[in-house]
């Protein structure tokens, strides 16, 4: 089940970035579950990682390797290699060495990523066995296969792409991501991999990625559970004919905006494919004192099981939204100044139900598949938006049966 | 559905505290939905209320009236009178006046409480019409009927009682409460009403109630949603023959312990009857730096939809518990020092799965109806416990259909 009609976009190859997938039999026996990405020599690379204190072994390793001029990514689905202690660390390093041997690189130039069940030993023998095939498949055209290989409970592959012109030359930015549960990225995301042929320093790339991830992946939540394995990578091969993008370049903002657009599209796709999702909700908090307050209120609404089940039932039970705003921890909130809208319909003003509100008008909005909830706090001028989905029978079903 | 076999206890009357119920037709058409409690003149009364910023109109009124030597409580189920603006306030005051007229008291001596759907106008005419009958029913024996009258989505009436001896004289403490959703009391509880025939000042009663509520009602959560209407009241009629309980009295601690025991039992009953609950989980966090840290970690686990659905499925998916600990916001946590137990079974130590752990042993614990999860943080000596329940299909069903 997914919210809206979603098809994988036509994605142009990125010169200097090749992708190879194969099946290693980690959990699934048929689908590809290994992805290797190779960057041209001299590529830049930036990444953001989960803030979960128990971050997975591959996250530790990828963080350490990020400054060592990375040339390869190795991603496996089906096993998170998290909560696996010392053996998890040596397993992650072992897979880096296995890639390095096959490509005549250094193990420190490989960034490993894992996603799947937590606490199971990673089947490194299976990965080692499958790697030659994945590397044999390396090609710049494989974005769709790559997006499929990183899926876990996702029901569709997720991709987004943008093209910009820099000094008359084309630059492409491609991205893929996966969800679909344990989603409340914190300063990072679920797995997201983006690449561009732009020429840009790693430092500047990191600045752009950090900002973009904060405004996109860090503004979505399925269940409020921050994964141990979240990571988002932006690679730049520099193979485009366009001049280098610098902080002073007139094209800096154009490029940064395109990266943000790809991030936002990937983040929204994760919510559209949220576990059991039948509805997409945009929670917009306006007139907050500052951004953090707006995000805090929006996430409290987005995490409320009572709000999420009401949306599943298409029930305009706005009292639950108001109760969530009230428990969001905002000091000295004045209920009389708070306004609440479902779509364009004003529900709450002056501390109670709006005089103009009718249940029919609220019901008409709730019947839609995509719904915007707007809360005006009447305290300031900050606005932030959080995307989430509803809580359905299928959310319980998917997560009750995840390991069976 | 409820966890465990629960029957309403045999509750002795409390001299000086009488209770009367009736049906006013607020939402249910058959069941009693109005409860009036009358305290003997000279009774003491203490209360704690929700910290939700959008607390309901009756909460505002009850807070204001608490210092005016209250003699009566008026509780209605079926409508929360929350999010109802200025008319909600005048409706709450109107019901106080309606009681006052019938009993020849002052409206300021009436504490109003409401529970039910948020945002609907309170049918004060129905309440006014029904009140004479409720007052005609006033009697000291009506604890069971009282517990039934305050139910909303509860599947059974909740009561707890303790008797202590003070200087050779018997003192009784009775309590009733209701759940069963929007449960994460914050410095208060869902509705809980307790009474005793002890002689004790309101100030001391408040001290005991505040401490007990913090250690009981504030340590439970069904869905993390703090209600707009939480309130907990402790009345003391002073009608017992026992001497007054003072701060210096040797019986102070005996009395306080008995109140805490009643609070804890009522709180646990709310969880046993949590919406859709099939399991009761005790989340015990040990070796925390301080109590607040222990509660924070325990509540993060207790609120995780992924943890709750895994318990529903009896799946020992402990990675989800570890991920919740990791995102609980504890600074500088050392995974290598963290231990995780399901019942008596050690699952995690030294940063990974315990060598002794077997899936069968974990499964045997998960198959039980009542499960203790123990997390040792290895940081200090503070211990705190939070009670919660699982997330089932029925949780979604109950909350998707609540207003229909």
Interface residues (C-beta under 8 A of the other chain):
Chain A: X51 X52 X53 X54 X55 X80 X82 X83 X84 X85 X86 X87 X88 X117 X118 X119 X181 X182 X184 X186 X223 X224 X225 X226 X227 X228 X303 X304 X305 X306 X309 X310 X312 X313 X315 X317 X318 X319 X320 X322 X323 X324 X325 X326 X327 X328 X330 X333 X335 X336 X338 X348 X350 X351 X352 X353 X391 X392 X393 X395 X396 X397 X399 X400 X401 X402 X403 X404
Chain B: X51 X52 X53 X54 X55 X80 X82 X83 X84 X85 X86 X87 X88 X117 X118 X119 X181 X182 X184 X186 X223 X224 X225 X226 X227 X228 X303 X304 X305 X306 X309 X310 X312 X313 X315 X317 X318 X319 X320 X322 X323 X324 X325 X326 X327 X328 X330 X333 X335 X336 X338 X348 X350 X351 X352 X353 X391 X392 X393 X395 X396 X397 X399 X400 X401 X402 X403 X404
